[in-house]
């Protein structure tokens, strides 16, 4: 009833910040936005991996947990914003068996 993919199981590893960028998905906060990527694929740009995972959860009728790279734009007024104007995260996502985005966890290295 649940499948959990391993860390780096989707994108692999040995990327630089720049080389991984084309493979990062935009991910809205599930606490702010209710969203089913499979059923609403055009609601947000750059969400292809999230859409496919959501559809897999529906097709398998199971909860799905996966690790992928995500991006979040930021503004120069944010003191932590990198020079390229975006945060990049190693993110775990959870989908319900109906394909709805349930939660996310952005990994932080101390």
Secondary structure by P-SEA (a helix, b strand, c coil): cbbbbccccccccccccccccccbbbbccccccccccccccccccccaaaaaaaaaaaaacbbbbbbbbbbbbbcccccccccccbbbbbbbbbbcccccccbbbbbbcc
